[in-house]
């Protein structure tokens, strides 16, 4: 496990531990029972992925240090649905960019990755050249069977280029939630 993964897992576990709400204890008298702490029914937070420096005239609209938000919500069957919040309007620079959402269930150790498109598909006139490539084929929302328990996920913006796929975000996003 990399140092980055260990740190993110530690932060998420700390947040999960702090998220349990305790019920105040009743006055301890022999005739009255003492209330026990009750676990919170939901834990959910998200930190956006922060993009890098966009230099030159061909930079992506929005400029440097763009924030990309992915929302994680529990779904049926002990799953999580990851959804891009407010996909960006089409720009030709987005045609080779996408998100990688890497998740881990802290209870079971199960893990996986979901790829998402964080921009809107273009609406070109009939007869024009369509946008092709891997990122355009991706959805803006996808479900992952994570299993029940606390789940953490990192969100990374990736960019395809001639030398391979590279990370485009300088600070990965983070999601944590409790899956029933």
C-alpha positions in Angstrom: 0.0 0.0 0.0 1.5 3.4 -1.0 2.0 6.2 1.5 -0.7 8.2 -0.2 -3.2 5.4 0.1 -2.3 4.8 3.8 -2.7 8.5 4.6 -6.1 8.7 2.8 -7.3 5.5 4.5 -6.2 6.9 7.9 -8.0 10.2 7.3 -11.2 8.4 6.1 -11.1 6.0 9.1 -10.7 9.0 11.4 -13.7 10.8 9.8 -15.7 7.6 10.0 -14.9 7.2 13.7 -15.8 10.8 14.5 -19.0 10.6 12.5 -20.8 8.4 15.0 -23.2 10.6 17.1 -23.5 9.7 20.7 -26.8 10.1 22.5 -26.4 12.1 25.7 -26.4 9.8 28.8 -29.3 10.1 31.2 -28.8 10.8 34.8 -27.4 7.7 36.4 -29.9 6.8 39.1 -30.8 3.2 40.1 -34.4 3.7 38.9 -33.5 5.1 35.4 -31.8 3.2 32.7 -28.8 4.7 31.0 -29.1 5.4 27.3 -26.4 3.9 25.1 -24.7 5.6 22.1 -26.4 5.2 18.8 -24.5 5.0 15.5 -25.2 7.7 12.9 -27.3 6.4 10.0 -25.2 8.2 7.4 -21.7 9.4 6.8 -21.0 11.2 3.5 -18.6 13.9 2.5 -16.7 14.9 -0.7 -13.7 17.0 -1.4 -13.2 18.0 -5.1 -10.2 17.1 -7.3 -8.1 20.2 -8.0 -6.7 20.5 -11.5 -3.2 21.6 -12.4 -1.9 24.7 -14.2 -3.4 25.3 -17.6 -0.9 27.4 -19.5 -1.0 28.8 -23.0 -3.8 29.7 -25.4 -5.0 26.1 -25.7 -5.8 25.8 -22.0 -9.1 24.4 -20.8 -11.9 26.9 -20.0 -12.0 27.7 -16.4 -8.2 28.1 -16.2 -5.8 26.6 -13.7 -6.8 24.8 -10.4 -10.3 23.8 -11.6 -12.4 21.8 -9.2 -14.1 18.6 -10.3 -16.8 17.3 -8.0 -17.9 13.7 -7.8 -20.8 12.8 -5.5 -20.9 9.3 -3.9 -24.3 8.0 -2.8 -25.3 4.6 -1.4 -27.3 2.6 -3.9 -29.3 -0.7 -3.7 -27.4 -3.9 -3.0 -24.6 -2.5 -0.9 -23.4 -0.4 -3.9 -22.2 3.2 -4.4 -23.2 5.4 -7.3 -20.5 7.9 -8.2 -21.8 10.9 -10.2 -20.1 13.9 -11.7 -21.7 17.1 -10.3 -22.3 19.7 -13.0 -20.4 18.3 -16.0 -18.4 21.0 -17.8 -19.7 22.3 -21.1 -18.0 20.8 -24.2 -14.5 22.1 -25.1 -12.2 20.3 -27.5 -9.5 20.1 -24.8 -11.9 17.7 -22.8 -11.9 15.1 -25.6 -8.9 13.3 -24.0 -9.6 13.9 -20.3 -11.6 11.8 -17.9 -11.8 10.8 -14.2 -10.6 7.8 -12.4 -12.5 7.1 -9.1 -10.6 4.5 -7.0 -12.6 3.2 -4.1 -11.9 0.9 -1.1 -14.2 -0.6 1.5 -12.4 -0.2 4.9 -14.2 -3.1 6.5 -13.8 -5.8 3.8 -10.8 -4.5 1.9 -12.7 -4.8 -1.4 -11.5 -2.2 -3.9 -12.1 -1.1 -7.5 -12.0 1.7 -10.0 -14.7 3.5 -12.0 -13.9 5.8 -15.0 -16.2 8.8 -15.6 -16.5 11.6 -18.1 -16.6 15.0 -16.4 -17.8 17.0 -19.4 -20.9 17.2 -21.7 -20.8 15.5 -25.0 -20.8 17.9 -27.9 -23.9 18.5 -30.0 -22.3 18.7 -33.5 -24.4 19.3 -36.6 -25.1 16.2 -38.7 -22.4 15.4 -41.2 -19.6 16.8 -39.1 -16.7 14.7 -37.7 -17.9 13.2 -34.4 -15.7 13.1 -31.3 -14.1 9.7 -30.8 -11.8 8.1 -28.2 -12.1 6.5 -24.9 -13.2 9.5 -22.7 -16.3 10.3 -24.9 -17.6 6.7 -24.4 -17.6 7.0 -20.6 -20.7 7.8 -18.5 -21.0 10.7 -16.1 -22.5 8.3 -13.4 -21.7 4.7 -12.6 -22.4 2.3 -9.8 -19.8 0.0 -8.0 -20.6 -3.0 -5.8 -18.6 -1.9 -2.8 -20.2 -4.0 -0.1 -21.5 -2.6 3.2 -19.3 -0.5 5.5 -17.3 2.6 5.3 -16.1 3.3 1.8 -13.5 5.9 0.8 -12.7 6.9 -2.8 -10.1 9.2 -4.5 -10.9 11.1 -7.6 -8.1 11.8 -10.1 -8.4 13.7 -13.4 -6.5 11.9 -16.1 -5.3 13.1 -19.5 -4.5 10.9 -22.5 -1.5 12.0 -24.5 1.0 10.5 -27.0 3.2 9.1 -24.2 0.3 7.4 -22.4 -2.2 8.5 -19.7 -1.0 11.0 -17.1 -2.5 12.6 -14.0 -3.8 16.1 -14.7 -5.0 16.9 -11.1 -2.5 18.1 -8.6 -4.7 17.3 -5.6 -7.0 14.2 -5.8 -10.6 14.5 -4.7 -11.8 12.4 -1.7 -15.1 10.9 -0.9 -16.1 8.9 2.2 -19.5 7.4 3.0 -21.1 4.7 5.0 -22.8 2.0 2.8 -25.7 0.1 4.5 
